[in-house]
Amino acid sequence: METSSLVSECPKKINVDQLETVILLVDSNYRILDMNRSAQKMFAVGDSRRRNCTLGNILPYPQRLQEIIDIAISNSSVIVERELDIQFDANYSKVIDCVVSPAAVSGHELGCCFVEISDKESFQKIKEANELTHQNDIWETIARELGHEIKNPLTGIRGTTQLLKEELATAKYDDFIDTILEEVDRLSALSNRMLGGDLNAVKLEYVNLHEVLDHVNNLVVAENKTNQRNPLGSEDTSSKNVKIIKSYQPPIIVKGDQSQLTQIFLNLLRNAVQALEGKGEISINTRVGYKTAIGGEVFNRVAEVRVIDNGRGVDPKLRNSIFLPLVSGTQEGTGLGLSIAQKLARANRGIITLERNIKKTEFLVRIPIGD
């Protein structure tokens, strides 16, 4: 904690709504007298509550921030707190830099102060995600070359094996030959996924994001029901306890490729279902974010879609490489689902990040709304 002797006079007119920094004006009773737009975004506060709430209303665990405010007001000094961990709920927290400055506010006899919060963690995550997508491009080139090297000889192996089956007069070796053909087809399918397609061929149109999410939800539910039946026709109850909860803001319209957006969320939702291993809960939350940097550009508004599950989680060793091709947290996975989803998001000017969540796995997809 850093301190310095300085009392800030409150200017009569100041427009802080254009600032990225979160700013709160708080009195000694922790009542919020005002906040800027960035603060409203961070704490999910509407205009009606902008000047009518307390720290306890917007933060369930405000004690540490209250302590800093007390010290700043009682000592009439600026308090700087680096890397303060503030808890938004039982599962979600942010690491921030915080500056609390005493302020003389006309009409308020109680001590007041400005609370200035820098969400360094959010910008750091976006920076890391951009670096990761650059690495993704390099690995994708390697994967494509490897896919070609695998695919070419597989075509010859399959053709030769089929000819061998026709030439043999006996069916004695059919089982062995069929096994060879099945494995060749499996490797061929893998190489096709590694080669991918022209993911950058984006067909831009106005898309209702919630319609896409509902469609993906229906697809995954249908797949889940199909997988619940074994070859004998009886039901397998291992996947019956998967619950999907949707929490949408009013309709969000983005300009993007509807097919590609569908594939992004289909990959994420399938991964979430697999992570639950037959039991658990998935949340799909949407909201509009403001002033968001993606790939070196700052967009006024973005669609934010969170896919959250309480499954087995991501191996900490894979957190920094989860979007790279051929990286998978499961033995049966190919490690291409998240890699393809990230590339599709980038083709639509967006980005996917793995969020910091204590008890759950949370993927955040940001897609720009407009320019």
Order of alpha helices (4+ residues) and beta strands (2+ residues): beta-beta-beta-beta-alpha-beta-alpha-alpha-beta-beta-beta-alpha-alpha-beta-alpha-beta-beta-alpha-beta-beta-alpha-beta-beta
